[in-house]
């Protein structure tokens, strides 16, 4: 679990286990926990037709 902070407050997200270190996160960069504009990214996912389970 990784704790992140956004304008809505603190949240926890699940991060896949990666022993090789080859996973590169798209929304939350490695070693960062403050996300600016996360809300806009999620809204754009909805606008593109993604479902809630896809966004999760």
C-alpha positions, 0 to 999 in steps of 0.5 A: 500500500502506498499513501498519497495526498491530493486536494481531496485528502490522503488515500491509500493505493495498491502498488503491484509487487515488483522484485525486478524494479521494472514497473513504472507507475503512470499516475504516481511516480516512484518515491512521490506521494503528493499528486497535483491534478489527479482529479483531472486525470480521473475525469479525463478517464471517465470522458474517454469512456472508462468504467469505474473498475477500469480506473481502479 
